[in-house]
Amino acid sequence: MPDQAQKTRPVVPGSGGGGEGPASPKVEKPNTEELLKRMRKVDPDQAKRYRQRTGQ
């Protein structure tokens, strides 16, 4: 049996992508304070649970 040879991968730049699958969308993160205010209006306990879950 022949020994296993290490295959070298071609060096590919990390960003930009060469069309290998969909790129992640550029979406800004939601304002958590505004989100918590809206959640308090709907269900005050849910806002509390969300803060605990996200560590805020």
C-alpha positions as CSV (number, residue, x, y, z in Angstrom):
1,M,0.0,0.0,0.0
2,P,1.4,3.4,-0.9
3,D,1.9,6.0,1.9
4,Q,-0.8,8.7,2.2
5,A,0.5,11.9,0.7
6,Q,-0.5,15.3,2.0
7,K,-2.5,17.2,-0.6
8,T,-1.8,20.9,-0.7
9,R,-4.8,23.2,-1.2
10,P,-4.5,26.2,-3.4
11,V,-4.3,29.5,-1.6
12,V,-7.6,31.3,-1.8
13,P,-8.3,34.8,-0.5
14,G,-10.7,34.7,2.5
15,S,-13.0,37.5,1.6
16,G,-14.7,38.3,-1.7
17,G,-15.6,34.8,-2.5
18,G,-15.1,33.3,-5.9
19,G,-18.8,32.6,-6.4
20,E,-18.6,29.5,-4.2
21,G,-22.1,29.7,-2.7
22,P,-24.1,32.6,-1.5
23,A,-22.4,35.5,0.3
24,S,-23.7,36.6,3.7
25,P,-26.0,39.6,3.5
26,K,-24.8,42.9,4.9
27,V,-27.4,43.4,7.7
28,E,-27.0,45.8,10.6
29,K,-27.7,44.4,14.0
30,P,-31.0,45.5,15.6
31,N,-31.0,48.0,18.4
32,T,-31.5,45.9,21.5
33,E,-32.8,48.7,23.7
34,E,-35.6,49.4,21.2
35,L,-36.3,45.7,20.9
36,L,-36.6,45.3,24.7
37,K,-39.0,48.3,24.9
38,R,-41.3,46.8,22.3
39,M,-41.1,43.4,24.1
40,R,-42.1,45.0,27.4
41,K,-45.2,46.4,25.8
42,V,-46.2,43.0,24.6
43,D,-45.1,40.8,27.5
44,P,-42.9,42.2,30.4
45,D,-41.8,38.8,31.5
46,Q,-40.6,37.9,28.0
47,A,-38.4,40.9,27.9
48,K,-36.9,39.7,31.2
49,R,-36.3,36.2,29.9
50,Y,-34.7,37.6,26.7
51,R,-32.3,39.7,28.7
52,Q,-31.2,36.7,30.7
53,R,-30.8,34.6,27.6
54,T,-28.7,37.1,25.8
55,G,-26.7,38.1,28.8
56,Q,-27.7,41.7,28.8
